[in-house]
């Protein structure tokens, strides 16, 4: 657990210390949760650091990815749904991507009030390159795990997810 302590965010280390001092029986589970949260935060920071030199946020990257295989483009509301963000958020992201020359917005052919968003040549090139770089990087995070390790990790994460409120709600919806 000593190595795990080093990977924890400072706030998690402090909270875990309090749990251990109080002798909470759940301290081990709390430590595992904080370890997982700290790992996710480190991956998010690495992702942001890899995209920032290109003037991209994760949100903008996701929109480039969603548009990459869509020759006819997508409507802004489709992008918001696909990215899991509000329409207001997607508008801001699209404004920045359009300003930087990655995409363009055109009125729809049947209804001019309905906007279609498509990648420019610059956007297509950037999306293809970034997709490859990003997926290679994400894959490298798990390179030291063999197939049985990966299968076991998937199983363990799924078991933990099923204990969350979201996991229980999904299970109930699946039974309906």
C-alpha positions in Angstrom: 0.0 0.0 0.0 3.0 2.3 0.4 3.3 2.8 -3.4 -0.5 3.4 -3.5 -0.1 6.2 -0.9 2.3 8.1 -3.2 -0.1 8.0 -6.1 -3.0 9.5 -4.0 -4.0 13.1 -4.4 -3.1 15.1 -1.3 -6.7 15.5 -0.3 -7.3 11.8 -0.5 -4.1 11.1 1.5 -5.4 13.4 4.2 -8.8 11.8 4.3 -7.4 8.3 4.3 -5.1 9.3 7.2 -8.1 10.4 9.3 -10.0 7.1 8.4 -7.0 5.1 9.5 -6.5 7.1 12.7 -10.2 6.5 13.6 -9.7 2.8 12.9 -12.5 2.6 10.4 -13.1 -0.9 9.1 -13.8 0.7 5.7 -10.4 2.4 5.5 -9.1 -0.2 3.0 -12.1 0.3 0.7 -11.8 4.1 1.1 -8.1 3.8 0.1 -8.9 1.8 -3.0 -11.6 4.3 -4.0 -9.2 7.2 -3.6 -6.5 5.3 -5.5 -8.9 4.9 -8.4 -10.0 8.5 -8.3 -6.4 9.7 -8.2 -5.5 7.5 -11.2 -8.5 9.0 -13.1 -7.4 12.5 -12.2 -3.8 11.8 -13.3 -5.1 10.5 -16.7 -7.3 13.6 -17.1 -4.3 15.8 -16.4 -2.1 13.9 -18.9 -4.8 14.1 -21.5 -5.2 17.9 -21.0 -1.4 18.3 -21.2 -1.2 16.4 -24.5 -4.0 18.4 -26.1 -3.2 21.9 -24.8 -0.2 22.5 -27.1 -2.6 22.1 -30.0 -5.1 24.6 -28.5 -7.6 21.8 -27.7 -9.5 20.8 -24.7 -10.9 17.3 -24.2 -14.3 18.7 -25.1 -13.0 20.1 -28.4 -11.2 16.8 -29.1 -14.4 14.8 -28.5 -16.2 17.0 -31.1 -13.4 16.5 -33.7 -13.6 12.8 -33.0 -17.4 12.7 -33.4 -17.3 14.7 -36.7 -14.3 12.8 -38.1 -16.3 10.0 -39.9 -19.3 12.2 -40.7 -18.9 13.5 -44.3 -22.4 15.1 -44.1 -21.7 16.6 -40.7 -23.8 16.6 -37.7 -26.3 19.1 -36.1 -25.1 20.9 -33.0 -27.7 19.1 -30.9 -26.4 15.7 -32.1 -22.9 16.8 -31.1 -24.1 17.8 -27.7 -25.9 14.5 -27.2 -22.8 12.5 -28.5 -20.4 14.4 -26.2 -22.8 14.4 -23.2 -22.8 18.1 -22.8 -25.4 20.8 -22.9 -26.3 22.7 -26.1 -24.8 25.9 -24.6 -21.5 24.1 -23.9 -21.4 22.7 -27.4 -22.0 26.1 -28.9 -19.0 27.5 -27.1 -16.8 24.6 -28.1 -17.9 24.9 -31.8 -17.2 28.7 -31.7 -13.6 28.0 -30.7 -13.1 25.2 -33.2 -14.6 27.3 -36.0 -12.5 30.3 -35.1 -9.4 28.1 -35.2 -10.3 26.7 -38.7 -11.2 23.1 -37.6 -14.8 23.2 -38.7 -17.5 25.1 -40.5 -21.2 25.5 -40.0 -23.6 25.5 -42.9 -27.4 25.9 -43.1 -29.2 22.6 -43.7 -30.2 21.8 -47.3 -33.9 21.2 -46.6 -34.3 23.6 -43.7 -31.9 26.6 -43.6 -32.6 27.0 -39.9 -31.0 23.7 -39.2 -27.2 24.0 -39.0 -24.8 21.2 -40.1 -21.3 21.2 -38.7 -18.5 19.7 -40.8 -14.8 19.4 -40.5 -12.6 21.5 -42.7 -9.5 19.9 -44.4 -7.5 21.2 -41.4 -10.0 19.6 -39.0 -10.0 16.3 -40.8 -6.2 16.1 -40.8 -6.0 17.1 -37.1 -8.8 14.7 -36.1 -7.1 11.7 -37.8 -3.7 12.5 -36.3 -5.0 13.2 -32.9 -7.2 10.1 -32.8 -4.2 7.9 -33.6 -2.0 9.6 -31.1 -4.6 9.6 -28.4 -5.7 6.0 -28.8 -2.0 4.9 -28.9 -1.4 6.8 -25.7 -4.4 5.4 -23.9 -3.5 1.9 -25.1 0.0 2.4 -23.7 -1.4 3.0 -20.2 -2.4 -0.7 -20.1 0.6 -2.1 -22.1 2.0 -3.8 -19.0 -1.2 -5.8 -18.4 -1.5 -9.1 -20.2 -4.9 -10.3 -21.5 -5.9 -12.1 -18.3 -5.0 -9.0 -16.2 -7.1 -6.8 -18.5 -10.0 -9.2 -18.3 -9.8 -9.3 -14.5 -9.5 -5.5 -14.3 -12.7 -5.2 -16.5 -14.5 -7.7 -14.3 -13.5 -5.9 -11.1 -14.4 -2.4 -12.4 -17.8 -3.7 -13.5 -18.4 -5.2 -10.1 -17.6 -2.0 -8.4 -19.7 0.0 -10.9 -22.7 -2.2 -10.2 -22.4 -1.1 -6.5 -22.8 2.6 -7.5 -26.2 4.3 -7.7 -25.8 4.6 -11.5 -24.9 0.9 -11.7 -28.0 -0.1 -9.7 -30.2 2.2 -11.7 -28.9 0.7 -15.0 -29.5 -2.8 -13.6 -33.1 -1.9 -12.7 -33.7 -0.3 -16.2 -32.3 -3.5 -17.8 -34.8 -5.6 -15.8 -37.8 -3.6 -16.9 
